[in-house]
Amino acid sequence: MRENGKPGQDSAHPHVMRNTSSEELGNLLEEPEQRRQASHDACVLQHEKIRLVMLCSALLLLITCLVFFLFTNIFLPLFGAVVITYLLYKRVDAYFNKIE
């Protein structure tokens, strides 16, 4: 038995170790771009989650105002909810697009 060699290192193929180290070196050079892309993807994912929560909240508000309108026949809260949710979503969407 050989005790000098490292486990998993085959002396019959020493060029395999050199190729892996050059591949690792190439990977190290690509890492900053990959890290930047990964952080950008995480940021976009977070923004999409916020947009989804905003849309669900706006839908809940609109349904509530619609029920209120059906019971009281007052149109102003429904109109206000439509205008406010649209303007608020557009403002947040423009802010996220500027960041991205």
Sequence and secondary structure as in RCSB ss.txt:
>XXXX:A:sequence
MRENGKPGQDSAHPHVMRNTSSEELGNLLEEPEQRRQASHDACVLQHEKIRLVMLCSALLLLITCLVFFLFTNIF
LPLFGAVVITYLLYKRVDAYFNKIE
>XXXX:A:secstr
   SS TT  TT HHHHHHHHHHHHHHHHHHHHHHHHHHHHHHHHHHHHHHHHHHHHHHHHHHHHHHHHHHH   
HHHHHHHHHHHHHHHHHHHHHHHH 
